[in-house]
Amino acid sequence: MHLSVHKRQKLINARTTKGLSRPKLAQLTGVTFEHIKSLEYGRVNPSIPLMFKLCGILEAAPEDLFEDIVRAQ
């Protein structure tokens, strides 16, 4: 069984533009490095609090970083 994974390139780009490594972003958000990687590769979705914490750190809107799960109205 093949599982298709949607890579969240905008999330990756926002992190790298800020000069943050996955471990550093994980430290700032209180999650593991592996969780950040899973978020970036679309294997998991963030909780609402984590999504807003990431958006604050990366200075981006939820619909920009997580366009696959957040629809702008």
N, C-alpha and C positions, 0 to 999 in steps of 0.2 A: 504494500500500500504506500503510495507516494503522497506526502503532505506538501502542498504548495505553501510557501511562506512569502508574505509580502514584506519586502524590506522597506523600512521607514527612512528613506534617504534624507528627508528634511530634518528628522530628528538627529541623524548622524551628522549632517552638515552643520546644524545649529551648535551641537556639542563641540565639534572641531573648530568652528569659527571662534568660539569662546576660548579656545586653547585648553579645553578640558579633556583629560583622558577618561576612559570608562571608569577606572578605579576612583578617580577624583570626583566625578559626578555621582558615583555610588555613595561615596563618603558624605557629600553635601546633601544627598537626599535620604540617607539612612537605609539604603537597600544594598544588596550585594552587587558586585561587578557582573556576575552572571545574570542577575535580573535586568540590569541595564542592557546587556547584550541581547537578552531575550526580547526586551521592549523594542530595541532597534531593528531586530529581525522579524518583528511582528508575530513572534511565537506566543506572547502574552499581551494582555491589555493592562494599562495602569489602573489603579484605583483612582477615584476622583481626587482625593487629597494628593496622591503622588503626581497625578497629571498636572495639577495646579502648581505644585512645588517645582516640577521640571520646567513648566512654562515661566515661572518667576525667575528661576536661575538662568534659563536660556533666553529670557526676554522675547518670548514668542507666544502667539495665541494657540489655544488647544487645537483649533481647526487647521492650523498650519502644521503643527508637529504630528498630529494624530488624525490626518484627513481621512483615514480609512475607517475611523470609528466615530468621529465628530463631524456632523454636517452643519455648515453655516446656514442659518435660516434667512 
